[in-house]
């Protein structure tokens, strides 16, 4: 199936998230656009503080004051025939949003220990989601919860249903999180660093499980991570973020083999084991990510970019557009203006 | 030349259940019979899943924990040998300057109420060397060495990013010119591009000062990059030990092989052959009998649950697996020949 035939589950159009604090306004997301298809894993990668989680928090209606979604549209297509529903058109605590969140849209968080309630039995926590989003009776819900626990690889489900989260190991807790997230057959799953903090063998088990379930339920997955190795192993498409914007988006193989944006290139060179990385001394990106209150004119990456064109990159923000038939990128090396600028300099 | 560090049969046990009179009844065997050597200027990568006892081993070597048994022979100048395991804390004080520790999280390992100057000069102050002015000079020198601007001398840790804080931690570890630095997951909490910077710094410093590192980590690619030798731990035991290249490319132990087979690589063309290991690291209070890895081992035989494997020297590596032991090797040979005969029929 080509990309066009596949059903688009979620469409995010130019959203921006601001946090207004006493020290000034932090532009956490500064215009992000992407689509997620059914049975597709879109990985969003970036360093800490680049706003990779924020766009999906906006999708789930989890941005809390002082944060605010200041512009953009988030269109959710429940199935192919239904009209798209703009999640930002309703209040985040409205009944419409509450009926979707946790049911059709689900999320797994990084810390399974803090995301699970320590004072409720894990069965009850799965039951809660089913109670809100399905019309099953008590016995039906119990059956469904046990099915989900078995599905995510927790043996002896009927006994484990009555245990508390502290009686499970880290990997098992993450499985429970996945069971809660998937018990209502969501169309879209947002996984925010679901395997950070888990061991490699457990990580591999969890990633395998997410891959299986993605196919089984034909759901779109947004996978937020900073680990490029996990991306190379699991994702279908990859979006690289830097300071609140997507700088490059392509399918996985293209992104790793032919990175276009200077940031992506530099990032891949600094990852040990990637084909672009050198042996011995690693190439690193000069400088550091600007602080949240710093204002960077033009392209956010220009102070650290080796291809920076003075007079253009530090003045005007490049548009995020198709640069060849496979890749979308936001860089003046590919824009008309950039080409003109280069010629005029030469 | 004597090795810098010679660890023999090191065990660390924690009491789990204590009787009414304070006598331990049951034990958690966190580290069991760990043996390895480390030369000056060498990097040993210690890898394993969480709960495998790799940090506990590091802390026991530093005597931040008391080992239950074993020898830790430390030879900082190539001549005098100290057995760290049998010394008491008072005797240890003058030797402590030779080994330092770098922790994982640079946000919690720096006191937020101390300036960078005080943080880096603290080891000097504690060991009673030099004057205040000399300390400041040394701090400036160290800050320049780890890539920090010496003008930031009087700033507090909160003004620095994660990578810069880790540089402060490294500077503090270098203050007393140690011979051995134990890096406990020193780069795990950092972003990839920063991680590369810190790894480069650690490797530069190693060259410059002929430092030995015990690099504790779970990221095999990072360990492969920095380590000369690698020791793999599982449930408190060393299962394989050898040169980094050898262990991480031609591993002999099924556990190392499964770890390598499942570790994700930043290369979309890499083909993963094996299914991930099922199950989890066993509870150290109730370890399985025989080989501790047998419940998860993809090639385990009946004998694995009965006999404890010993260190076997093979191809320059030391490996603890019955599959490679002379007396029990035949258990695997048989199954292979059986498979062959079935094919022949």
Boltz contact constraints between the chains, C-beta under 6 A:
constraints:
  - contact:
      token1: [A, 47]
      token2: [B, 191]
      max_distance: 6.0
  - contact:
      token1: [A, 48]
      token2: [B, 191]
      max_distance: 6.0
  - contact:
      token1: [A, 169]
      token2: [B, 280]
      max_distance: 6.0
  - contact:
      token1: [A, 199]
      token2: [B, 49]
      max_distance: 6.0
  - contact:
      token1: [A, 199]
      token2: [B, 50]
      max_distance: 6.0
  - contact:
      token1: [A, 200]
      token2: [B, 262]
      max_distance: 6.0
  - contact:
      token1: [A, 200]
      token2: [B, 263]
      max_distance: 6.0
  - contact:
      token1: [A, 201]
      token2: [B, 262]
      max_distance: 6.0
  - contact:
      token1: [A, 201]
      token2: [B, 276]
      max_distance: 6.0
  - contact:
      token1: [A, 201]
      token2: [B, 277]
      max_distance: 6.0
  - contact:
      token1: [A, 204]
      token2: [B, 262]
      max_distance: 6.0
  - contact:
      token1: [A, 204]
      token2: [B, 276]
      max_distance: 6.0
  - contact:
      token1: [A, 205]
      token2: [B, 276]
      max_distance: 6.0
  - contact:
      token1: [A, 228]
      token2: [B, 266]
      max_distance: 6.0
  - contact:
      token1: [A, 229]
      token2: [B, 264]
      max_distance: 6.0
  - contact:
      token1: [A, 229]
      token2: [B, 265]
      max_distance: 6.0
  - contact:
      token1: [A, 229]
      token2: [B, 266]
      max_distance: 6.0
  - contact:
      token1: [A, 230]
      token2: [B, 264]
      max_distance: 6.0
  - contact:
      token1: [A, 232]
      token2: [B, 266]
      max_distance: 6.0
  - contact:
      token1: [A, 232]
      token2: [B, 267]
      max_distance: 6.0
  - contact:
      token1: [A, 232]
      token2: [B, 268]
      max_distance: 6.0
  - contact:
      token1: [A, 233]
      token2: [B, 264]
      max_distance: 6.0
  - contact:
      token1: [A, 252]
      token2: [B, 268]
      max_distance: 6.0
  - contact:
      token1: [A, 253]
      token2: [B, 268]
      max_distance: 6.0
  - contact:
      token1: [A, 256]
      token2: [B, 268]
      max_distance: 6.0
  - contact:
      token1: [A, 270]
      token2: [B, 192]
      max_distance: 6.0
  - contact:
      token1: [A, 270]
      token2: [B, 193]
      max_distance: 6.0
  - contact:
      token1: [A, 270]
      token2: [B, 196]
      max_distance: 6.0
  - contact:
      token1: [A, 271]
      token2: [B, 192]
      max_distance: 6.0
  - contact:
      token1: [A, 271]
      token2: [B, 266]
      max_distance: 6.0
  - contact:
      token1: [A, 272]
      token2: [B, 221]
      max_distance: 6.0
  - contact:
      token1: [A, 272]
      token2: [B, 222]
      max_distance: 6.0
  - contact:
      token1: [A, 272]
      token2: [B, 225]
      max_distance: 6.0
  - contact:
      token1: [A, 273]
      token2: [B, 221]
      max_distance: 6.0
  - contact:
      token1: [A, 273]
      token2: [B, 265]
      max_distance: 6.0
  - contact:
      token1: [A, 273]
      token2: [B, 266]
      max_distance: 6.0
  - contact:
      token1: [A, 274]
      token2: [B, 266]
      max_distance: 6.0
  - contact:
      token1: [A, 275]
      token2: [B, 267]
      max_distance: 6.0
  - contact:
      token1: [A, 281]
      token2: [B, 200]
      max_distance: 6.0
  - contact:
      token1: [A, 282]
      token2: [B, 196]
      max_distance: 6.0
  - contact:
      token1: [A, 282]
      token2: [B, 200]
      max_distance: 6.0
  - contact:
      token1: [A, 284]
      token2: [B, 193]
      max_distance: 6.0
  - contact:
      token1: [A, 284]
      token2: [B, 196]
      max_distance: 6.0
  - contact:
      token1: [A, 284]
      token2: [B, 197]
      max_distance: 6.0
  - contact:
      token1: [A, 285]
      token2: [B, 193]
      max_distance: 6.0
  - contact:
      token1: [A, 288]
      token2: [B, 161]
      max_distance: 6.0
